[in-house]
Amino acid sequence: MGKDLLVLSFSARVENIRVARSCIRTFLGLKKVDEDEIFKIELALNEAIANIIEHTYKY
């Protein structure tokens, strides 16, 4: 069974969090991931990216 890989690259700007979440939601939806799991993944992604921007780039 092949594995799918999703690679995203964005500039470290808060407004790009929404874009990243949208990309992940679409990708996971195409993979038929349960809606509750998609929500949890989006929430974790949002927090992780926000922390990276805040603590790495001192936004």
Biopython code that builds the backbone (N, CA, C, O; Angstrom):
import numpy as np
from Bio.PDB.StructureBuilder import StructureBuilder

atoms = [
    (1, "MET", "N", (0.848, -1.176, 0.000)),
    (1, "MET", "CA", (0.000, 0.000, 0.000)),
    (1, "MET", "C", (0.893, 1.238, 0.000)),
    (1, "MET", "O", (1.789, 1.353, 0.837)),
    (2, "GLY", "N", (0.663, 2.152, -0.916)),
    (2, "GLY", "CA", (1.460, 3.372, -1.012)),
    (2, "GLY", "C", (1.077, 4.381, 0.051)),
    (2, "GLY", "O", (-0.061, 4.425, 0.519)),
    (3, "LYS", "N", (2.036, 5.172, 0.410)),
    (3, "LYS", "CA", (1.786, 6.229, 1.392)),
    (3, "LYS", "C", (1.754, 7.562, 0.674)),
    (3, "LYS", "O", (2.565, 7.833, -0.211)),
    (4, "ASP", "N", (0.809, 8.383, 1.069)),
    (4, "ASP", "CA", (0.708, 9.721, 0.503)),
    (4, "ASP", "C", (1.491, 10.687, 1.373)),
    (4, "ASP", "O", (1.519, 10.564, 2.598)),
    (5, "LEU", "N", (2.113, 11.631, 0.732)),
    (5, "LEU", "CA", (2.908, 12.630, 1.435)),
    (5, "LEU", "C", (2.389, 14.005, 1.049)),
    (5, "LEU", "O", (2.203, 14.302, -0.131)),
    (6, "LEU", "N", (2.162, 14.827, 2.035)),
    (6, "LEU", "CA", (1.744, 16.204, 1.807)),
    (6, "LEU", "C", (2.831, 17.107, 2.362)),
    (6, "LEU", "O", (3.155, 17.043, 3.548)),
    (7, "VAL", "N", (3.388, 17.938, 1.513)),
    (7, "VAL", "CA", (4.437, 18.864, 1.924)),
    (7, "VAL", "C", (3.925, 20.279, 1.699)),
    (7, "VAL", "O", (3.514, 20.633, 0.594)),
    (8, "LEU", "N", (3.954, 21.080, 2.749)),
    (8, "LEU", "CA", (3.497, 22.465, 2.670)),
    (8, "LEU", "C", (4.625, 23.384, 3.108)),
    (8, "LEU", "O", (5.407, 23.047, 3.997)),
    (9, "SER", "N", (4.698, 24.526, 2.488)),
    (9, "SER", "CA", (5.696, 25.523, 2.870)),
    (9, "SER", "C", (5.042, 26.899, 2.811)),
    (9, "SER", "O", (4.492, 27.299, 1.784)),
    (10, "PHE", "N", (5.112, 27.613, 3.930)),
    (10, "PHE", "CA", (4.503, 28.932, 4.027)),
    (10, "PHE", "C", (5.464, 29.879, 4.716)),
    (10, "PHE", "O", (6.339, 29.449, 5.468)),
    (11, "SER", "N", (5.302, 31.161, 4.460)),
    (11, "SER", "CA", (6.054, 32.139, 5.243)),
    (11, "SER", "C", (5.448, 32.180, 6.651)),
    (11, "SER", "O", (4.270, 31.876, 6.834)),
    (12, "ALA", "N", (6.249, 32.552, 7.623)),
    (12, "ALA", "CA", (5.830, 32.546, 9.029)),
    (12, "ALA", "C", (4.964, 33.761, 9.338)),
    (12, "ALA", "O", (5.399, 34.711, 9.989)),
    (13, "ARG", "N", (3.740, 33.704, 8.860)),
    (13, "ARG", "CA", (2.783, 34.784, 9.082)),
    (13, "ARG", "C", (1.501, 34.171, 9.637)),
    (13, "ARG", "O", (1.050, 33.123, 9.175)),
    (14, "VAL", "N", (0.931, 34.826, 10.618)),
    (14, "VAL", "CA", (-0.261, 34.311, 11.285)),
    (14, "VAL", "C", (-1.381, 34.014, 10.289)),
    (14, "VAL", "O", (-2.092, 33.021, 10.439)),
    (15, "GLU", "N", (-1.541, 34.849, 9.293)),
    (15, "GLU", "CA", (-2.637, 34.637, 8.342)),
    (15, "GLU", "C", (-2.474, 33.356, 7.528)),
    (15, "GLU", "O", (-3.442, 32.883, 6.931)),
    (16, "ASN", "N", (-1.278, 32.788, 7.492)),
    (16, "ASN", "CA", (-1.073, 31.539, 6.757)),
    (16, "ASN", "C", (-1.532, 30.310, 7.534)),
    (16, "ASN", "O", (-1.606, 29.219, 6.968)),
    (17, "ILE", "N", (-1.837, 30.465, 8.805)),
    (17, "ILE", "CA", (-2.365, 29.342, 9.582)),
    (17, "ILE", "C", (-3.670, 28.861, 8.959)),
    (17, "ILE", "O", (-3.897, 27.657, 8.841)),
    (18, "ARG", "N", (-4.514, 29.784, 8.568)),
    (18, "ARG", "CA", (-5.792, 29.429, 7.948)),
    (18, "ARG", "C", (-5.574, 28.652, 6.648)),
    (18, "ARG", "O", (-6.293, 27.693, 6.366)),
    (19, "VAL", "N", (-4.596, 29.063, 5.870)),
    (19, "VAL", "CA", (-4.287, 28.381, 4.609)),
    (19, "VAL", "C", (-3.813, 26.956, 4.889)),
    (19, "VAL", "O", (-4.242, 26.015, 4.221)),
    (20, "ALA", "N", (-2.936, 26.797, 5.869)),
    (20, "ALA", "CA", (-2.426, 25.470, 6.227)),
    (20, "ALA", "C", (-3.561, 24.562, 6.697)),
    (20, "ALA", "O", (-3.632, 23.398, 6.302)),
    (21, "ARG", "N", (-4.446, 25.091, 7.538)),
    (21, "ARG", "CA", (-5.587, 24.296, 8.011)),
    (21, "ARG", "C", (-6.475, 23.863, 6.858)),
    (21, "ARG", "O", (-6.943, 22.725, 6.827)),
    (22, "SER", "N", (-6.707, 24.753, 5.920)),
    (22, "SER", "CA", (-7.539, 24.430, 4.767)),
    (22, "SER", "C", (-6.907, 23.317, 3.926)),
    (22, "SER", "O", (-7.596, 22.401, 3.476)),
    (23, "CYS", "N", (-5.606, 23.406, 3.724)),
    (23, "CYS", "CA", (-4.895, 22.373, 2.958)),
    (23, "CYS", "C", (-4.991, 21.018, 3.649)),
    (23, "CYS", "O", (-5.253, 20.001, 3.007)),
    (24, "ILE", "N", (-4.776, 21.011, 4.962)),
    (24, "ILE", "CA", (-4.847, 19.762, 5.725)),
    (24, "ILE", "C", (-6.256, 19.194, 5.688)),
    (24, "ILE", "O", (-6.440, 17.992, 5.497)),
    (25, "ARG", "N", (-7.258, 20.060, 5.872)),
    (25, "ARG", "CA", (-8.656, 19.606, 5.853)),
    (25, "ARG", "C", (-8.995, 18.960, 4.510)),
    (25, "ARG", "O", (-9.618, 17.899, 4.471)),
    (26, "THR", "N", (-8.590, 19.589, 3.424)),
    (26, "THR", "CA", (-8.862, 19.043, 2.095)),
    (26, "THR", "C", (-8.162, 17.704, 1.905)),
    (26, "THR", "O", (-8.772, 16.738, 1.447)),
    (27, "PHE", "N", (-6.882, 17.649, 2.258)),
    (27, "PHE", "CA", (-6.099, 16.421, 2.117)),
    (27, "PHE", "C", (-6.722, 15.278, 2.915)),
    (27, "PHE", "O", (-6.917, 14.182, 2.388)),
    (28, "LEU", "N", (-7.032, 15.535, 4.182)),
    (28, "LEU", "CA", (-7.603, 14.490, 5.029)),
    (28, "LEU", "C", (-9.003, 14.091, 4.571)),
    (28, "LEU", "O", (-9.385, 12.925, 4.677)),
    (29, "GLY", "N", (-9.759, 15.048, 4.067)),
    (29, "GLY", "CA", (-11.076, 14.736, 3.527)),
    (29, "GLY", "C", (-10.992, 13.799, 2.337)),
    (29, "GLY", "O", (-11.800, 12.880, 2.205)),
    (30, "LEU", "N", (-10.020, 14.030, 1.473)),
    (30, "LEU", "CA", (-9.804, 13.150, 0.322)),
    (30, "LEU", "C", (-9.391, 11.748, 0.761)),
    (30, "LEU", "O", (-9.641, 10.770, 0.056)),
    (31, "LYS", "N", (-8.764, 11.657, 1.917)),
    (31, "LYS", "CA", (-8.329, 10.366, 2.465)),
    (31, "LYS", "C", (-9.421, 9.715, 3.310)),
    (31, "LYS", "O", (-9.197, 8.675, 3.929)),
    (32, "LYS", "N", (-10.600, 10.331, 3.333)),
    (32, "LYS", "CA", (-11.766, 9.810, 4.057)),
    (32, "LYS", "C", (-11.539, 9.698, 5.568)),
    (32, "LYS", "O", (-12.037, 8.776, 6.213)),
    (33, "VAL", "N", (-10.785, 10.643, 6.117)),
    (33, "VAL", "CA", (-10.561, 10.683, 7.564)),
    (33, "VAL", "C", (-11.832, 11.199, 8.232)),
    (33, "VAL", "O", (-12.486, 12.110, 7.723)),
    (34, "ASP", "N", (-12.170, 10.616, 9.360)),
    (34, "ASP", "CA", (-13.352, 10.984, 10.125)),
    (34, "ASP", "C", (-13.324, 12.472, 10.496)),
    (34, "ASP", "O", (-12.270, 13.015, 10.825)),
    (35, "GLU", "N", (-14.473, 13.113, 10.441)),
    (35, "GLU", "CA", (-14.584, 14.549, 10.706)),
    (35, "GLU", "C", (-14.081, 14.936, 12.099)),
    (35, "GLU", "O", (-13.454, 15.982, 12.262)),
    (36, "ASP", "N", (-14.351, 14.105, 13.094)),
    (36, "ASP", "CA", (-13.849, 14.394, 14.447)),
    (36, "ASP", "C", (-12.325, 14.377, 14.486)),
    (36, "ASP", "O", (-11.711, 15.207, 15.156)),
    (37, "GLU", "N", (-11.721, 13.443, 13.776)),
    (37, "GLU", "CA", (-10.260, 13.366, 13.721)),
    (37, "GLU", "C", (-9.679, 14.561, 12.966)),
    (37, "GLU", "O", (-8.642, 15.101, 13.351)),
    (38, "ILE", "N", (-10.347, 14.967, 11.900)),
    (38, "ILE", "CA", (-9.891, 16.141, 11.151)),
    (38, "ILE", "C", (-9.886, 17.365, 12.064)),
    (38, "ILE", "O", (-8.935, 18.147, 12.057)),
    (39, "PHE", "N", (-10.941, 17.527, 12.842)),
    (39, "PHE", "CA", (-11.019, 18.662, 13.766)),
    (39, "PHE", "C", (-9.852, 18.649, 14.754)),
    (39, "PHE", "O", (-9.221, 19.679, 14.990)),
    (40, "LYS", "N", (-9.572, 17.480, 15.328)),
    (40, "LYS", "CA", (-8.478, 17.361, 16.300)),
    (40, "LYS", "C", (-7.126, 17.674, 15.657)),
    (40, "LYS", "O", (-6.287, 18.347, 16.257)),
    (41, "ILE", "N", (-6.926, 17.190, 14.451)),
    (41, "ILE", "CA", (-5.668, 17.440, 13.740)),
    (41, "ILE", "C", (-5.536, 18.919, 13.406)),
    (41, "ILE", "O", (-4.462, 19.500, 13.565)),
    (42, "GLU", "N", (-6.624, 19.532, 12.944)),
    (42, "GLU", "CA", (-6.601, 20.973, 12.653)),
    (42, "GLU", "C", (-6.265, 21.787, 13.902)),
    (42, "GLU", "O", (-5.483, 22.736, 13.839)),
    (43, "LEU", "N", (-6.848, 21.418, 15.020)),
    (43, "LEU", "CA", (-6.598, 22.119, 16.274)),
    (43, "LEU", "C", (-5.125, 22.006, 16.678)),
    (43, "LEU", "O", (-4.503, 22.995, 17.067)),
    (44, "ALA", "N", (-4.579, 20.805, 16.583)),
    (44, "ALA", "CA", (-3.168, 20.595, 16.921)),
    (44, "ALA", "C", (-2.259, 21.348, 15.958)),
    (44, "ALA", "O", (-1.268, 21.947, 16.374)),
    (45, "LEU", "N", (-2.593, 21.319, 14.679)),
    (45, "LEU", "CA", (-1.812, 22.033, 13.672)),
    (45, "LEU", "C", (-1.828, 23.533, 13.947)),
    (45, "LEU", "O", (-0.790, 24.193, 13.888)),
    (46, "ASN", "N", (-2.994, 24.060, 14.243)),
    (46, "ASN", "CA", (-3.131, 25.482, 14.539)),
    (46, "ASN", "C", (-2.222, 25.884, 15.704)),
    (46, "ASN", "O", (-1.498, 26.876, 15.623)),
    (47, "GLU", "N", (-2.269, 25.113, 16.774)),
    (47, "GLU", "CA", (-1.458, 25.409, 17.959)),
    (47, "GLU", "C", (0.035, 25.289, 17.653)),
    (47, "GLU", "O", (0.827, 26.132, 18.074)),
    (48, "ALA", "N", (0.413, 24.252, 16.928)),
    (48, "ALA", "CA", (1.830, 24.045, 16.604)),
    (48, "ALA", "C", (2.380, 25.180, 15.746)),
    (48, "ALA", "O", (3.460, 25.702, 16.020)),
    (49, "ILE", "N", (1.645, 25.557, 14.717)),
    (49, "ILE", "CA", (2.118, 26.627, 13.834)),
    (49, "ILE", "C", (2.165, 27.961, 14.577)),
    (49, "ILE", "O", (3.123, 28.720, 14.435)),
    (50, "ALA", "N", (1.138, 28.242, 15.364)),
    (50, "ALA", "CA", (1.125, 29.491, 16.134)),
    (50, "ALA", "C", (2.321, 29.551, 17.083)),
    (50, "ALA", "O", (2.944, 30.603, 17.231)),
    (51, "ASN", "N", (2.642, 28.430, 17.723)),
    (51, "ASN", "CA", (3.798, 28.392, 18.623)),
    (51, "ASN", "C", (5.106, 28.585, 17.872)),
    (51, "ASN", "O", (6.001, 29.282, 18.350)),
    (52, "ILE", "N", (5.220, 27.979, 16.712)),
    (52, "ILE", "CA", (6.432, 28.150, 15.903)),
    (52, "ILE", "C", (6.612, 29.618, 15.539)),
    (52, "ILE", "O", (7.702, 30.173, 15.676)),
    (53, "ILE", "N", (5.542, 30.233, 15.078)),
    (53, "ILE", "CA", (5.621, 31.643, 14.681)),
    (53, "ILE", "C", (5.959, 32.518, 15.890)),
    (53, "ILE", "O", (6.829, 33.385, 15.810)),
    (54, "GLU", "N", (5.275, 32.288, 16.997)),
    (54, "GLU", "CA", (5.478, 33.133, 18.182)),
    (54, "GLU", "C", (6.865, 32.954, 18.798)),
    (54, "GLU", "O", (7.533, 33.938, 19.117)),
    (55, "HIS", "N", (7.295, 31.722, 18.966)),
    (55, "HIS", "CA", (8.520, 31.465, 19.720)),
    (55, "HIS", "C", (9.782, 31.413, 18.866)),
    (55, "HIS", "O", (10.880, 31.645, 19.372)),
    (56, "THR", "N", (9.640, 31.114, 17.592)),
    (56, "THR", "CA", (10.818, 31.047, 16.728)),
    (56, "THR", "C", (11.090, 32.379, 16.055)),
    (56, "THR", "O", (12.234, 32.828, 15.974)),
    (57, "TYR", "N", (10.038, 32.999, 15.578)),
    (57, "TYR", "CA", (10.202, 34.227, 14.810)),
    (57, "TYR", "C", (9.856, 35.476, 15.602)),
    (57, "TYR", "O", (9.930, 36.586, 15.075)),
    (58, "LYS", "N", (9.477, 35.306, 16.868)),
    (58, "LYS", "CA", (9.171, 36.433, 17.762)),
    (58, "LYS", "C", (8.164, 37.396, 17.149)),
    (58, "LYS", "O", (8.336, 38.614, 17.198)),
    (59, "TYR", "N", (7.097, 36.820, 16.564)),
    (59, "TYR", "CA", (6.058, 37.609, 15.907)),
    (59, "TYR", "C", (5.376, 38.513, 16.885)),
    (59, "TYR", "O", (4.469, 39.257, 16.509)),
]
sb = StructureBuilder()
sb.init_structure("model")
sb.init_model(0)
sb.init_chain("A")
sb.init_seg("    ")
for serial, (resi, resn, name, xyz) in enumerate(atoms, 1):
    if name == "N":
        sb.init_residue(resn, " ", resi, " ")
    sb.init_atom(name, np.array(xyz, "f"), 0.0, 1.0, " ", f" {name:<3s}", serial, name[0])
structure = sb.get_structure()
